[in-house]
Each structure stands twice: as C-alpha cells, then as structure tokens.
C-alpha cells in the first residue's frame, strides 16, 4: 500500500499559466496533491493526480532564460552535453519552445526536437509525441524537465528506449526531492509535477550510469545513462522516504513576519515557487502587495489562484517604498535581484531558511 507523505489541497493545476484578468486567474482549475511513496519501486508521486486536467496552451509561460543566472545554468548543462554527445546525433524529447535545442544548434550539434505542443517555426522540431511511429532515432536523447509531469515515468522511459531502437545514451534533468526537503521548500510542491525524484531513484532505474550529480545550486539533479540498461526500479530495494517533521513550519514564520512588519511585501518570482508561496500566504491571511518577474510574457498578467498581478522590476521600483521586504523565491537569483533593485530593500531568500 502506498504510504502518504505530504498533502496540499486545491492547488492550481498549472502554476505557469498566466491569465488576462484577476477573475479568470482566481477561477483557474485546481487539484489536490497527495504525495505517496510506492513501496515496490520506492518512487514518490502525487496519488491524486488527474492527467485529463493537463491541457497546455499558449498562455503557459515557463521560460527562464530571460535571466543571466539561468543562462549560466544552461551553460553548465551544455558542458555535460558536450562531454557525452559531441559528434553524436541527438533528439530533445519535450523540447518546449526549443530555446535549449536552438542553443545546441548554434554550437553545431545535430539535434532534432519533438514536442506535440511546439508552436515555433524551427524545421528541426517535430510536432508529435516521441514514439516508434514518429520514425525518429538518435544516438542520444535529452530530457530536460520532462519526467516530472509523466504519470508512469519508468514506463515512459521504457517507451523511449523501444522507440529509439532499444538503446542510446540519455540525459535527464529534474528537480531534486532531497533539496526540497533539506530547504523545507514547501513552495516547490506543485500539482503539475506528478513525480519527485532523488538521485537514488535513477540509480535503481539504470544499470549503467555514465555521470550523475546536482546542478543549479542543488535544486536540480541530472543523470547520463545507458538507456539499454533501464530496469524496473523495484529490482533494487528503495529506501523509505519521509518529509522532515518541520517541513511546513516556515509558513507560520513568514505569515507572522508579513503581519508584524507593516511594510510592503513583495514576491520576486512570478513562476511556480511564487505562485505557491503567494497562495499559502493569502490563505494564512498575510497580504502580498506586489509580485515581480523579469519575463515580459508574465508582466501585466495574473497569477493562478491568487489573482495577483505581475509587475516588471521597473514598475515595482516606481511604486514600492525603499526598505520594503522582497521575498526572493529562488536564492540563485539574489545577487541579480540586488543589482536590479540597487540594494534598496530588505531581501529574504525563502529557500535559504
């Protein structure tokens, strides 16, 4: 029987879907998160997930490459790809808007993308699901943040193996559950992410791993593995997992701080973390006065569930008094945010508790 680990109810189904009005944002589709561990495979997933709710469209905005900090992360990932795939044919499965694919193309990689939701004009991207019927095979497969929303990730990887002729080398990047626990990052639990992985999960899934580790300040983990060595993770006994007893304790601390300070409370980061943080603060009766994001596609739009409007940095600077509290959703961006705001505020990195 699956063992319940964590529960969060009525979260927005898509934390990165932006809305044109506050009313539409507040009326967004919602779902429950009930994280459990499968005792057979050791994998952690949302047992309440309903795949029929997941319908991506043009209002879904998750591009992070606007930031120089995130581009530096992509450079680190590029270095890993260089080590294992230079001179080999590549397919990026679930390439999204093809930013990383086009970055690799500029570096001379022979890469094809495949994504049924792709909306661009790159002739090297196929609008389809990667399957045997797609007729594509390559020496290497790239999966960046693709496994999180897949209901049965081990079965999905087996499908990729068969579609790719039974083998190949695969690069996988996903968020790290161990980091989420260590930082008590309750704002990193989303409905859209069905699965929450640890490095140990991939060591049980693959018999041959060429390289593995953590990137982006530990927030993400990656593996480079022999796809032919894929196996049922139940073959290797998984370690029982549990969230720390104080995993959600900072909700109360942040709520108390916002209420006591009396200064404006600004959330910097209108993406996944900011959506969940703002929602939990709103539910606890702590007012968020402003949400900031540097992505122009988010500015002037409204966050799901809370209906909070997203401002540009310039708009926030013109409206918020010096000394206000800025809740930085991702500590990786703290130095960048301090520079952009000329160090005029009180900065609180929520993932560095």
N, C-alpha and C positions, 0 to 999 in steps of 0.2 A: 504493500500500500504506500502511495506517495505521502511524504511527510511535509506538512505545511511549515514554511519558514518565515513568510512575511506576507502581509495583506495591506493593500491600499485600494479603496473603493472609489468608483466614479472618476477615474482619470480620463483626460481627453484621449481619444483613440489615436489622433495624430498630434503630437506636440509641435510639429514643424509646419502644420498647415496654417496659413495666415488668412485673416478674414477682413472684409471691407468695412464691416460695421461691428460695433461692440455687441449689438444684439445677436447678430449671427454667430459671433465668437462664443458668446455665453450659451448659445443653443447647440453647440457642437456635439457630435456623437461622443459617447463616453462608454467606458468599460471598466471592469474590475481587474485588479492584479492580485493573484493568489500564487505566490511563488512556492514551489514544492521541489523536493529532490526525489528523482526516480531511484528507488533502492536497487534496481537491477543495473542501470547504466551509470548511476552517480550524477547524471546531468540535472541541472537546475533550470526550471522553466515555469511560465505562467500557465497554471492549470485552467484558468478561467478565460483564456484567450479564445476569441471567435474570429477566425480568418475572414468570414464574409463581411466584416466591418471594414476591412482594409482595402480601400479604393483610392489609389494615388491619382492626383491630377496636377494641373499647372499651378495651383495655389500652394503646393507643397514646396517649401523653401528650406533646404538644409545645407546650402553652400557655405563652407567655412573658409575657403581660400581667399576671401577678401582680406583676411588678417595675415600680416607678415609672419607672425608666430606660427600660424598653422601651415603656411607655405614652407617654413623651415622644417616642420614635421614631415611634410610631404617629401622634402629633400632627403630626410633620413630614410624614409620608406624607399625612395628611389635608389639609394645606396644599396639597400638589401636586394632590390630587384636587379640591380647591376651585377651583384655578386653571383646570382644564381641563374639569370635569364639572358644576359647579354649574348647576342648572336643566335638566340632561340626564338621560335615563333611563340606568340602569346595571345591569349584570349582573356579580356577582362569581363568576368561574369557579373552582371548587375552594375554596369558602368555609370548609371545615373545620368548626369548631364555631361559626362565624358571629360571633365576637367583633367583628371589624372591620366586618362588614356591619351589625351592630346598632349599633355606634358611629356609622356613617354615617346609619343610620335616625334615630337620636336628633337628628342635625344637620339632618334634613329632606330627605335625599336619597331620591329614588325609585329604590330598588335592590332587585333580586331576586338571590338566591343560588342556586347549583346545585352539588351535590356528592353523588355516589352514596353516600358514607359518612356523610352528616349524620345525627345522632341526636337533635337537639333538636326543639322544637315550634314554631319560628317559621314562620308560614304563608307567608312570603315566600321560603322556601328550598325548592327542588325537589330531591327525592332522585333524581337522574338524572345521566347524563353529558351535557355540553353538545353537542348535535348538531342537525342540521336537524329530526330527528324530535321533539325536545323542544319545538319550536314557540315558542321564545323569541328575541327580538331586542331590541337596545337601541342607543342612540347611543354608549355607551361600555362597554368590557369591562375588568374589573380582574382581574389575575392576580398574586397575591402568593405567591411561593414555590411555584408550581405547575409551572414548566418544568423544575426540577431533576430530578424523577423520570420524565420523559417520554422514552421511548426515541428518538423521532424528533421533536425539538422544532420544526423548520421545517415538517414535515408537519402536526404538531398545530396550529400557528398557521394554516396554510392551511385546515384543517378548521374552525377557529373563524371564519375570515373567511367561508367559504361558509355556515356555519350562521347567521351574523349578516347574511346578505343581501349579502355581498360587500364590506363596509366597516365603518366605525365607527372610533372612536379607542380605542386600547388602552394601558393602563398595565401595565407588567411590572416586578416586583421580584424579584431573585435574588441569591444570594451572588456576590461578585466574585473571580474567579480571580487577578487581579493582586494583590489584597490578600492572598490566601492565600500567594502566592509571596513577596511583599515581607516578610511577617511570619514566613515559614518555618512556616506553620501546618499542619503535617502532621496535626494532630488535627482539621482541618476537611475531611478527605477521608473520605467515608462511602460505604458500599455503596448506601445509599438514594438518594444523589444520582448519577444517571447522568451528568448534564451539568455542566460547569464553564465559566461564561461570562465573557467580557471585554466591555467596552463596545464594542470594535471589532466583535465578532460581530453586535451588533444594528445597528450602522451598515451592515454588509453585508446584513443581512436586510431592512431597511426603506429605501425610497427617500426617505421623508419622516418625519423625527423632529422633534417639536414641542419636546421638552425631554428632557434626559438628564443623569445625574450620579451621585454617590455619596452614600449616607446611612449612618447608624449607625456613625459613625467610619470610614467607608470600607469596612466589611465587606460591605455590600450595594450593588448598582448598580441603577439604575432607568432606564426609558425611557418616554416618552409618544409614541406613534407613530400614524400613519395606517395602519390595518390594510389598507386597499386598496392601499397601496404595498409590501406584503410581496412579497419576491422571493427567488429562490434565492441563498443567500449565496455560492455559487460564482461568481456573476456579477462579484463584486468580489474580487480576489485577497487571500486572507488572509495574515497574517504568520506565519511559522513560530514555534512556541512551544516553550519549554523551561523546565523547573524549574531553579532555582539548584542548583549542584553541592553546596552545603551545606544543602539543603532539610531533611534529616532529622537534621542534626548535633546539634540540641538534645536529642534523645532520650538520647544519651550523657551530656550535661551534666546533665540533670535526674536521670537514674539515679544518677550519681556523687554528686550533691548529696544525694539522699534517703538513700543508703547512708552517706555520711560524717557527716551531721548528727546522727543518733541521736535527733532529736526526732520527734514525730508528724508524719506527712504527711497533710494534709487537702486534698481536692479540692473546691473550691467550684464547683458547677455539675453537676447530675446529668443533663444533657441530652447532646446529640450530642458536643460537644467533650470533656466529662468522661468519657464512655463510651470514646472512642478513646484519650485520654490515659491513663486508668487501665489500659486493656488493654495498651498498649505498655509502660507501666511494669511491669506484672505480668509480661509476657513477658521483660523485661530483668532480673527479679529484684529490683525495687525495690518495697517494700511500701507500699501506700496504706492508711492506718489508718482513714480516715473520708471519706465523700462527703456533701456538704451540698447541699440545694436548697430554695428557698423555696416551691416549688409543692407544696401539700398532697397533690395526687394522686400525687406521686412518693415522698413520705415513708413510710418503713416498707416500701417495695417494693425490689426488687433490680435492679441494672443488668445488661443482657445481656452475656454472655461472661464477665465477671469474677465475677459473683455478689455484687458489693459492695452492701451495704445503704445506702439513702439516709436520712440523718438530717435533722431540722429544725435550723435555726440554734440553737434553744434547747437541743436535745438535745446538739449538738456542744459548746456552751459549758459545759454541765454535766460533760462527760466529758473534754475535751481541755485539757491544761495551757497556761497562758499562755506565749507565746513559741514555740509550735509553728509550723510552716510551713503557710501556706494557699496553695495553688496556685490562683490565680484564673483560671478558664478563659476569661473574657471581660473584657478590661480596661475595657470600657464600664461595668462594674458595680463597679469597685474602690472608688470613694468610698462607694457604697451599702453595700458589704460592710464597709468600715472602720467606718461608723456603726453597723451592726447588731452588730458584734463589739467595739465600744468600743475599737478600735485596740489590742487586746491581743496581736496575733500578728505574725509575720513574713510579709509578703504578697509573693507572687511572681506577677506577671502573665505568663502563659505566652505570650501573643500580643504582648508588647512586648519581645521579646528584642533 
